[in-house]
């Protein structure tokens, strides 16, 4: 078992990688499959990426590309019939000297893994309405996380919950703590969700479409809050979204996913200014621009996402790709080609094949 | 919140008044009256009743007056706790029903508790371990339970206990306690007799409840709040008990309302088969004999129990579901 995973980063310590240290979280060749009666859905099919301390990693892609399942795989909470079939998820431990641990080697329901969930890695969800139970007060649901991972008394946990609510900008936290989720607005609920995730001071926050269900002004507030908290606490954030605008605003590094694979990785500026993969290029073309000529048609990506059971052979994007090479892209899966230590693309247009 | 309860209480009382009218109309619906049935009965055994006698009988029971007068007379006495006299038994209705009401309630409640006690754990297991071998087993058994009529099961059990053990399983008491006054020994005798009818009575409900609980919980298990709880690092068993099971149990609070009368009236056939001293067989007999005060009282009781059950389930729902508690103001 390697102590520091560096499969895709042979020389990243010497290169211009974002930090000279090894990544805080390193996902390698993650495979999460759903075995259904109709066949196997490869929701996540060999995804690799790194999260560095204090930075934000944006994972983008259309719905159904495996973003959320990747996040749940990291926490080991994929619902049946989903199952992690392979890969490694290395988490750097709190003290720099101790070796990183592979989360996939820990039993999913074991105490060690449960101690990581919520305590080391916390999750913020889309749908703040459905993500709370309506039968318990928000205070109860926040305190629960605190009581699970510490020896705090009920009173201390409650005080901490009130403090957290104040920190995420919930007005009247002393009163709100005893309210039920359905008594709050969508924006407030997402703030409470954030307070719940931060309850145990995690090192990594995974935000799964945190703003999708909110209106635009509330979205901006929640994103600002996320940025503020990240700065204050030195959090590392994995931000999962389909919104390229949110990525541009928030992320330091970007992974573009398509049909369960990471097709392109790189620093946010390069992804936006010099996209390599035809899919990334198409995604960026389809962002509405305020500078566009009025009454021009918005660019869309040709075709639609293939049915999960009818996954195309070769490169999964080839049926929609304007640059597909016949006889190559539809036959062989493109390897991941590292352009630089922190920049990679899975496409035959680059590397030796081109 | 108090305003809500008060409104519910007023509605409940109005509903009971309406039920009393319908109860009275229903027992008047069959052609003829008690005296006709009485005469038919007597002439079947050879004796006859003169016109004068019939007339005086009708006057005695007030049957010669218009229906609304009869209703008002009946109600004015019911309100002070006098349910009239059973024409067939020649004893006050309250006395005829007497212990039967309590025995019915005891039997129904035992059946209800048994239903919940068996069905909820099995339903939870079936949902959490969906498509496991035990889930399939429970599913098969509960479908059989749904399909087999209760009275048939009662007959089969009676037959086998008689053939195999020579035991007569009918009744709620051993013969020596049947007419004995209440004592500790009699209560113990009741406790020994209760399980079999309670199990038979509970069976269909149990099967149904397993299916409902399984379906409810399967829905809840897929909700995002379950993932939230898991992501906090809660042990799986605690996640399931605290969140989805809590949500899946909610609908059961509202089933209390219809379970009561269902258990009381639904037990008629079983009570006849097992010769249980409950209200059901009494109602059947009273209806056949057109014993209107007795039948009316029982129908009224069933209605009132439904209303009270609904009221209780409203209160329970309010207690268990904060959304109802906070949204009614």
Boltz contact constraints between the chains, C-beta under 6 A:
constraints:
  - contact:
      token1: [A, 75]
      token2: [B, 231]
      max_distance: 6.0
  - contact:
      token1: [A, 77]
      token2: [B, 230]
      max_distance: 6.0
  - contact:
      token1: [A, 109]
      token2: [B, 236]
      max_distance: 6.0
  - contact:
      token1: [A, 114]
      token2: [B, 233]
      max_distance: 6.0
  - contact:
      token1: [A, 117]
      token2: [B, 231]
      max_distance: 6.0
  - contact:
      token1: [A, 117]
      token2: [B, 233]
      max_distance: 6.0
  - contact:
      token1: [A, 118]
      token2: [B, 232]
      max_distance: 6.0
  - contact:
      token1: [A, 118]
      token2: [B, 233]
      max_distance: 6.0
  - contact:
      token1: [A, 123]
      token2: [B, 231]
      max_distance: 6.0
  - contact:
      token1: [A, 125]
      token2: [B, 224]
      max_distance: 6.0
  - contact:
      token1: [A, 127]
      token2: [B, 224]
      max_distance: 6.0
  - contact:
      token1: [A, 130]
      token2: [B, 223]
      max_distance: 6.0
  - contact:
      token1: [A, 130]
      token2: [B, 224]
      max_distance: 6.0
  - contact:
      token1: [A, 131]
      token2: [B, 224]
      max_distance: 6.0
  - contact:
      token1: [A, 131]
      token2: [B, 225]
      max_distance: 6.0
  - contact:
      token1: [A, 131]
      token2: [B, 228]
      max_distance: 6.0
  - contact:
      token1: [A, 132]
      token2: [B, 225]
      max_distance: 6.0
  - contact:
      token1: [A, 133]
      token2: [B, 225]
      max_distance: 6.0
  - contact:
      token1: [A, 133]
      token2: [B, 243]
      max_distance: 6.0
  - contact:
      token1: [A, 134]
      token2: [B, 323]
      max_distance: 6.0
  - contact:
      token1: [A, 135]
      token2: [B, 246]
      max_distance: 6.0
  - contact:
      token1: [A, 145]
      token2: [B, 232]
      max_distance: 6.0
  - contact:
      token1: [A, 148]
      token2: [B, 233]
      max_distance: 6.0
  - contact:
      token1: [A, 180]
      token2: [B, 322]
      max_distance: 6.0
  - contact:
      token1: [A, 182]
      token2: [B, 323]
      max_distance: 6.0
